[in-house]
Amino acid sequence: MEMLTMICEKLWIVMMLAAFFICLAKGWLRKGFYITREQKEENEYREKLEKEKKRQEILNKSKMSCRMEK
């Protein structure tokens, strides 16, 4: 019985570690941990581009509304 308990404990630990690394690899932990510095830099760059794109869309919409009013 003790042997079965020990095997189950080890299996549980391995499964939790596997789940963590799968989430990490798929990018589900975006604000969390990174395997490499390149992943972190790439993620920060991507977020910066998304913010810039949203800002440009807002500016374009406001320009269009100003033109429509004239």
C-alpha positions in Angstrom: 0.0 0.0 0.0 2.9 2.4 0.8 4.4 1.6 -2.6 1.2 2.5 -4.3 1.0 5.8 -2.4 4.5 6.7 -3.3 3.9 5.9 -7.0 0.8 8.1 -7.0 2.6 11.0 -5.3 5.4 10.8 -7.9 3.0 10.6 -10.8 1.0 13.6 -9.4 4.2 15.7 -9.2 5.2 14.7 -12.8 1.8 15.6 -14.1 1.7 19.0 -12.4 5.2 19.8 -13.8 4.1 18.7 -17.3 1.0 20.9 -17.1 3.1 23.9 -16.0 5.5 23.5 -18.9 2.8 22.9 -21.4 1.1 26.1 -20.3 4.5 27.9 -20.5 5.2 26.6 -24.0 1.8 27.6 -25.3 2.2 31.1 -23.9 -0.8 30.8 -21.6 1.4 32.4 -18.8 2.0 35.6 -20.8 2.6 37.8 -17.8 4.4 35.0 -15.8 7.5 33.1 -16.4 9.5 32.8 -19.6 11.8 30.0 -20.6 14.2 32.3 -22.4 14.9 36.0 -22.5 14.0 36.1 -26.2 10.5 34.9 -25.4 10.1 37.7 -22.9 11.4 40.4 -25.3 9.3 39.1 -28.2 6.2 39.2 -26.0 6.9 42.7 -24.8 7.5 43.8 -28.4 4.2 42.2 -29.6 2.3 43.9 -26.8 3.9 47.3 -27.7 2.8 46.8 -31.4 -0.7 45.9 -30.3 -1.0 49.1 -28.2 0.4 51.2 -31.0 -2.1 49.6 -33.5 -5.0 50.4 -31.2 -3.8 53.9 -30.7 -3.5 54.4 -34.5 -7.1 53.0 -34.9 -8.4 55.5 -32.4 -6.6 58.4 -34.1 -7.9 57.4 -37.5 -11.5 57.1 -36.2 -11.3 60.6 -34.6 -9.9 62.0 -37.8 -12.7 60.4 -39.8 -15.3 61.8 -37.5 -13.8 65.3 -37.7 -13.9 65.1 -41.5 -17.5 64.0 -41.5 -18.5 67.0 -39.3 -16.9 69.5 -41.7 
